């Protein structure tokens, strides 16, 4: 029984698959603009050769940006607000262009290079995360950010390989940043 639990943990733990291709979350900042707090963050995407090849073959890659605003408690933190936004990059071979699409709004940008599309995706700006009325001045807050690669959006024949190949470990870990009021 112990061996089965160990094997399950080895195969399905994201932290064990951390690789040089994992996304990095940097420079997270939450600022008060008018009556709401907005998130700015810089992301660093390092695509593996396998992920780049999939893109060049027309397979779309999708990431979810996950954000949680937490209120610090005595024993544990309480989540005040959480949100997620999906972003998709796809290569359009006939046009020799890359598109970056925000799936929740349908907003699309087109780039002539993969580097341009990744650069645009790397700069998260002015994402509303919390209304000012929800923040109490006598409490401390933090913001947690994670970028999750959505393996489920890959074509069905490719999904099993993505779970066992470290080159598909394109997600970040949760990072916690102080929330200035």
Secondary structure in CASP SS format (residue, H / E / C, confidence):
PFRMAT SS
TARGET T0000
AUTHOR 0000-0000-0000
METHOD secondary structure of the structure
MODEL  1
X C 1.00
X H 1.00
X H 1.00
X H 1.00
X H 1.00
X H 1.00
X H 1.00
X H 1.00
X H 1.00
X H 1.00
X H 1.00
X H 1.00
X C 1.00
X C 1.00
X H 1.00
X H 1.00
X H 1.00
X C 1.00
X C 1.00
X C 1.00
X C 1.00
X C 1.00
X C 1.00
X E 1.00
X E 1.00
X E 1.00
X E 1.00
X E 1.00
X E 1.00
X E 1.00
X E 1.00
X E 1.00
X E 1.00
X C 1.00
X C 1.00
X E 1.00
X E 1.00
X E 1.00
X E 1.00
X E 1.00
X E 1.00
X E 1.00
X E 1.00
X E 1.00
X C 1.00
X C 1.00
X C 1.00
X C 1.00
X H 1.00
X H 1.00
X H 1.00
X H 1.00
X H 1.00
X H 1.00
X H 1.00
X H 1.00
X C 1.00
X C 1.00
X C 1.00
X C 1.00
X E 1.00
X E 1.00
X E 1.00
X E 1.00
X E 1.00
X E 1.00
X E 1.00
X E 1.00
X E 1.00
X E 1.00
X E 1.00
X C 1.00
X C 1.00
X C 1.00
X C 1.00
X C 1.00
X C 1.00
X E 1.00
X E 1.00
X E 1.00
X E 1.00
X E 1.00
X E 1.00
X E 1.00
X E 1.00
X E 1.00
X E 1.00
X E 1.00
X E 1.00
X E 1.00
X E 1.00
X E 1.00
X C 1.00
X C 1.00
X C 1.00
X C 1.00
X E 1.00
X E 1.00
X E 1.00
X E 1.00
X E 1.00
X E 1.00
X C 1.00
X C 1.00
X C 1.00
X C 1.00
X E 1.00
X E 1.00
X E 1.00
X E 1.00
X E 1.00
X C 1.00
X C 1.00
X H 1.00
X H 1.00
X H 1.00
X H 1.00
X H 1.00
X H 1.00
X H 1.00
X H 1.00
X H 1.00
X E 1.00
X E 1.00
X E 1.00
X E 1.00
X E 1.00
X E 1.00
X E 1.00
X E 1.00
X E 1.00
X H 1.00
X H 1.00
X H 1.00
X C 1.00
X C 1.00
X C 1.00
X C 1.00
X C 1.00
X C 1.00
X E 1.00
X E 1.00
X E 1.00
X E 1.00
X E 1.00
X E 1.00
X E 1.00
X E 1.00
X E 1.00
X C 1.00
X H 1.00
X H 1.00
X H 1.00
X C 1.00
X C 1.00
X H 1.00
X H 1.00
X H 1.00
X H 1.00
X H 1.00
X H 1.00
X H 1.00
X H 1.00
X H 1.00
X C 1.00
X H 1.00
X H 1.00
X H 1.00
X C 1.00
X C 1.00
X C 1.00
X C 1.00
X C 1.00
X C 1.00
X E 1.00
X E 1.00
X E 1.00
X E 1.00
X E 1.00
X C 1.00
X C 1.00
END
